[in-house]
Each structure stands twice: as C-alpha cells, then as structure tokens.
Amino acid sequence: MAKYADIAVKGSVENIQNLALQAFTSNGFTIQWDGPTKGKAEKGSKGANILLGAMAQHHTVTFEIYPATEGGTLRLIKVGSGAAGGLLGMRKVNKQFDQLTDTLSTWFKQQGLLLNVKKE
C-alpha cells in the first residue's frame, strides 16, 4: 500500500508539467494547480462517494514536480484511505492509485522520458 510514488523523468520542468497535464486529463482527471510545480488531480464525485461508499468512484491525488539534474521527479501522493467505503473502499483506493501510477509511468515511457519509478 504505497502512500506516494516518484516518477523520475528526463526533460524540463515545463515539459513534465505539460505531459502530466495531458496524462491526467486524458484519464478523466481535472487538475487544480496550486503553483507552478504542485497541484491536485481529481476524478469522480465526492458527494456520490460519500453517499454510495465503494460503489461510487472518487479519486484524488496531489502531485509535485521536483527539478533534478537530468530532468525531474513527479511525485504522486495518495489522498485519503478509502476507509469510508470499508475494506472494499480501501482496496479500491489502493488499486486506483497503483493504476494511476502505472498509467503515468507508461505515458512518460512512451515519450521516451521515463528514468524510473519508486513506490513508497
């Protein structure tokens, strides 16, 4: 059960921002930037998730881009445990986070920019 994932990629911070935005939006997420290198990605309805628990989808991750020598690291941070949906809800949140990490990693790999992925 990873709490965060670091996706190290080649390229400028601006390129990482643009590619992350494309990857999130193409997967149905809306993005709210809290600054040039951090923000929140959200998908689904929070209200429906509260009413229907694990039956409704609501997924939120925060993210931050850390500049590095070769490019940068996109850190995805899981928001919430899914406990409101019980054991099924917690499993679903963990599965969604892993899938999102894999999807973004694949997106950067297809661009030829992925250096490595680390889940903690």
N, C-alpha and C positions, 0 to 999 in steps of 0.2 A: 504494500500500500504506500506508494510514493506520495510525498507531500508536495514535491516540486520536481521539475525536470529541466535540465540545462541542455539546450540545443546549440552547440558551437558551430558557427558557420563562417565562411570566408565572405569578404565584401565590406563595404562601408556601412555605417550605422543607418544611413538613409536607405540603402538598398535593403537591409534587413527589415527596416520599418515597412517599406513598400511590399516586400514579399510576405511578411507576416500578415499585413492587412489583407492582401489578396487571398492568402490561405484561410484566414479566419472567415472572411465574407463568403468565399466560395463554399464553405461548410456550414453556412446559415447563421453565423455569429454576427452580432452587431458589436462595434468597437467604440469605446469611450476612452479617448486619450486623456491622461492626467498630466501630461508633459511630453516633451519630445521623445523620451525613451521609456515611458511606462503608461500602462493603461489597463483596461478591463475588457474582456470579451464575454459576451452573454448570449445565450440561446435558449429559447423557450419561454414559458410563462411561470413567473414566480408564484403568482396567485393560484394558478391551477395546480402547481406542485404542492402548495400548502393544503389545498382542498382535497386533492386526489392522491397525495403521497407519491409512492413509487410508480404509480400508473401514469403520471404526467411528467413531461420532460422539462427540466430547467437546469441549465448547466452554466456555471460561471467560473472563469479563471482570470486571475490577474497575471500580468506579464511585465517584464522589464528587460531592456536590452542593455547589456554591459559591453562597452567597447573593449577590444583586445588587440594585440599586436597584429594578428593575421586577419581580423575581422571583428567578431563579437559573439556574445552568447545571448540567446533568447531564453530567459528563464520563465517557465510557466509555473504558476503557483495555484494549487487546488484550493478553491474556496468552498467551505462547508464540507461536512462529512456525509451528508445524506441521512443522518440519524432520524430525521423527522419521518422518513419513509420506512423506518425499521431496518432490519438486516438486509432486506431486498434493496431498499433505498441506498444503503451504504455500499453494497456491492455494485449497484448501478453507477454511482458517482465515481468509484474507483475504476470501473471498466470504461466509462466515458473519458476520464482523464487519460488513461492509458491509450485509448483510441485516438484522442486528440493529439497527444504527444507523437504517436506513430504517424498520424496524418501529416503533421507539420514537418516531422523529420523527413518523410518521403517527399514532401513538396520541395524542401531545400536540396535533397539528394537529386531529384530530377533536374534541378537547376545547376547541378554540379558544384554546389557550395557547401554541402554538409561535411563537417570535420568529425564530430562525434556527438553522442547523446548520453547523458548521465541522468539516471533517476534516483532520487534520494527520498 
